[in-house]
């Protein structure tokens, strides 16, 4: 029952990523736009995870989590363009290490349990749609692809030239 009013903002910690804007809800963020390459952290995804959120940040290549109270904890860092962190149904999470073309799955303690390599130089997003099945968005190919990461087989490819210049984010809802 959200009415569109400002609820507040959670920011990445200055001590980890440097100072950013202080967000009160009254500022016009469009007037303060900063291009991707000049941003300190570039938080690019936040999805429900446990009682809070899991998020990915492009510039530090970090995966972190916010508690329900807004406290941030860095889980992993050092990837080359982390994107699309999402919760796994088993309590773990997954994300894309974009420039390396890797889909990385982690357990609930943030230990890497599987890396899946696509032949891509910009794997922008992925979403788990079944056991070992992921829809992936290799943006450099401008496609969406369904992969079985256990068997390393691609089941289908949707070419997207007629829809625009590049694929980026995936959103899968109930059938």
PyMOL commands that set and color helices and strands:
alter all, ss='L'
color gray80, all
select helices_A, chain A and resi 14-17+29-32+36-38+98-100+139-141+161-163
alter helices_A, ss='H'
color red, helices_A
select strands_A, chain A and resi 43-49+52-57+62-66+72-76+82-87+93-97+102-106+112-117+123-130+133-138+143-148+153-159
alter strands_A, ss='S'
color yellow, strands_A
deselect
rebuild
show_as cartoon
